[in-house]
Amino acid sequence: MNGASASPYKSGVFYDTMAIQTPIAPSRREWEREEITSWRIECLEAAGYDAEASIVIALDRDVDLHRAVSLLERGCPPDLALQILF
């Protein structure tokens, strides 16, 4: 066997190139979770949280989104709201 061979079988090891190139679609549950997280981030940014705080809050499902937004609506500064929420 010469080095120019295009065979996926080399030196007694089979290399499966298809497995690397095949994308795996996320499950419906994963997709829904990503959509909900994106929506939560948008709501939090619209309320006045910066991008980083919005992501942190959105990813923590124990934090009530309505409470987080309500704190800012009632005049609470975002830094203090984060301390209250966490």
C-alpha positions in Angstrom: 0.0 0.0 0.0 1.5 3.3 -1.0 1.1 6.7 0.9 -1.0 8.2 -2.0 -3.9 5.8 -1.3 -7.2 7.4 -0.5 -8.4 4.4 1.5 -9.9 5.1 4.9 -8.1 2.0 6.1 -4.5 2.8 7.1 -2.1 0.9 9.4 -4.8 -1.5 10.6 -7.1 1.4 11.9 -10.3 2.4 10.1 -10.9 6.1 10.1 -14.6 7.0 9.9 -14.6 10.4 8.2 -18.4 10.5 7.9 -18.9 10.6 11.6 -16.9 13.9 11.9 -18.7 15.6 9.0 -22.3 14.6 10.0 -24.0 17.4 11.9 -26.2 16.3 14.8 -29.5 18.2 15.0 -30.5 19.3 18.5 -33.4 17.6 20.0 -36.8 19.4 20.2 -36.3 19.9 23.9 -32.8 21.5 23.5 -34.2 23.7 20.7 -37.1 24.9 22.9 -34.7 25.6 25.8 -32.5 27.7 23.6 -35.5 29.6 22.3 -36.8 30.3 25.8 -33.3 31.4 26.9 -33.1 33.8 24.0 -36.5 35.2 24.8 -35.6 35.7 28.4 -32.4 37.5 27.4 -34.3 39.8 25.1 -36.8 40.6 27.9 -34.1 41.3 30.4 -32.1 43.6 28.1 -35.3 45.5 27.2 -35.9 46.0 30.9 -32.5 47.6 31.3 -30.0 44.8 32.3 -26.7 44.8 30.3 -26.0 41.8 28.1 -23.8 39.9 30.6 -26.3 40.2 33.4 -29.2 39.3 31.1 -27.4 36.1 30.1 -26.6 35.2 33.7 -30.2 35.7 34.8 -31.7 34.0 31.7 -29.7 30.9 32.2 -30.7 30.5 35.8 -34.2 29.0 35.7 -34.5 29.5 39.5 -34.7 33.3 38.9 -38.2 34.5 38.3 -38.1 36.6 35.1 -41.0 38.7 36.1 -39.4 39.5 39.5 -36.1 40.5 37.7 -37.9 42.8 35.4 -40.2 44.2 38.1 -37.2 45.2 40.2 -35.9 47.5 37.5 -39.4 48.8 36.6 -39.7 50.0 40.3 -36.4 51.9 40.1 -34.0 49.3 41.5 -30.5 49.7 39.9 -29.4 46.7 37.9 -26.4 45.9 40.2 -28.6 45.9 43.3 -31.3 43.8 41.5 -28.6 41.2 40.8 -27.7 41.1 44.5 -31.3 40.7 45.4 -31.9 37.9 42.8 -28.9 35.9 43.7 
